């Protein structure tokens, strides 16, 4: 079953149904896709505006990254379903781990948009950061549950260490986004 080319209604109906998949892992990938879509939207509404012309090259690079991430998250929506059905612990672990890693890359695009993105879409930057943090945390739960079944304890330790470090950065960025956006919209 491929959801990436289907309708949101079909996906949500299947997510709500008494089906083994899609589940939380797939939903976390979709949530991250929503976050990166907002980043792309902000950049698209910024490009071509004279006020932001001096940031054009940097914004184009951000758009390129956010679009690549968006496509990867969309693929992970389906890959999580496939991994769950495969009953292979490494596949079940790899998909949410990749979601975590990509959320980390995605949220790092947000701070720049606070000062160099279209100010009329500033709240969308905060929402993007919140969605990416939420997706990271959701996927992290799936990583943790799958790590319990992993025999390779050395790999388990390496993965946990990486995600703990990324989680700190993600939380810090999301909090900064909330503070900065809050100050801007409450002026």
N, C-alpha and C positions, 0 to 999 in steps of 0.2 A: 504494500500500500504506500503510495507516494502522496504526501500531503502538500509538498511545496508547490505543486501546480494545481492543487485543488482549491476549494473554497474554505473560508474561515468557518462557515457554518458546519461543514462536514467535519473539519478538525475538532471544533468545539463539541459537536454531537458525539464524536468518538471518544473524546477526552472525558466527557461526562458519563458515557455508557459503561456498562459492566464488561469492559474489555481490559485485557492485561496491558495493552499499549495502544495509543500513546498514554504517557503518564507524566510524572513530575519532571523527569529528565528532558523529555521532549518539550514540555511547557517552559522549562527554564531556557532552552535554546530559542524558542519563539519569543520569549520576553526580551532576551538579549537582542534579537533581531529588531524588535520594536525600538529598543534604545538606540541602536546604531542607525535605524531609519530616521529617527529624530535628529541625530547628528547630521546626517546627510541633508535633511530638510533645512536645517538652520544654515548650513553652508550654501545650499542652492538659493536661499533667499538673500544671502549676503553677497554672493558673486555678482559682479556687474554694477554694484552700487558705488557711486563715486566716493562716498564717505569711507568705504573700506578698500578702495583700490590699492593702497599700499600693502595690503595683506593678501592680495589676490593669489600669489604663488603659494604661500603657506596654506591658504584655504583650499586650493586645488589639491594639495597633497593630503590634507585632512579628508577631503571628499573621496579621494582615491582609496584611502585606508578604510574609511567607514563603509564604502560600497563593497570592498573586498570582504570586510568582516560581516556585513549584512548577508552576503551570499553564503559565506561559510556557516553562519548561524542557521540559515534556512536549510542548508544541507544537513546540519546536525539534528534538526527537527525529525527528519526521516531516519537518519543514521541511528538515533537513539531507539527508535521503534525496532529497527533491524537488530541492533545489539541486544535489546531485551529478549527478543524472540530467539536469538541464537543460543542463549543460555551459556555463552562464553564469558567468563568473569573478566577477562582482559578487555573484551569489546565493551562490556557493560561499564567498565571503569574508564576506559579511554575516552568515551564520548563526553561524559560530564567533566572529566579532567580538561579536555580541550575547550569545553564551554567556559570553564573557569579561566583558563589561560587567555582566551580571546576576549572575555569580559574585561580582564586586566588591561589588554591592549586598547579596547574600546573606551574605557572610562578615562584613560590618559589623554584622549582627544578633547575632552570636555573643558578643562581649564582655559585653554587658548580661546575658546569661543565666548567666554565671558567678556573678554576685552576686544576680541577681533571679529566677533560674529554680530549679526544684525541684532541690535538691542531690543527690537520688537519681538524677538523670539527667545529672549533670555530665559523665560520659564521653561521652554522646551529643552534647553541645555540641562537644567536641573532635573527635569523629568527623565531625560536620557541617563543621567548619572544614577538616579534612583533605580531605574529599571535595570541598569547594568549591575549595580550592587545587588539588587534582589536576585537577579539571575545567577550571579556568582555564588551567593549564599545557598540558593536552591540546588545548584549543581554540586556545590561542596558537600551537601548532605548526601547526595548520591555517590560521590566519591568515597566518603567515609564509610557508608554501608557496604560498598563493594570492597573496600580495603580489608574489611573483616574476613573476607573469604580468600584473600590473596595469600598465597603461601610464602611469597618472597617478602620477608619482613624488612630487608634492607631497602627495597624499592618502596615499600609502604612508608618508611621513615623519610626517605627523600621527597616523596610526593607530599606528605603532611608538612614538612618543613617549607617547601616551596609555597604551598597554599596558605599557610599561616602568614608568611611574609607578604604575599600578594593581598591577603585579606586586610592587613593593616593599612596598606597603601590605598586600597579601594575605599575603605571606610573614611580615611582622611580626605580623599578627593571628594567623596560625596558630601561630607560635612562642610568642606570649603565651598562647594557649589551652592549648598543651601544657604550658607551665611552670606556669600557674595550676592547671590540672586535676591535674597531677602532684603539686603541693604539697597539694591538697585530699585526694586519694585516698591519699596516703602518710602522712597525719597519724597 
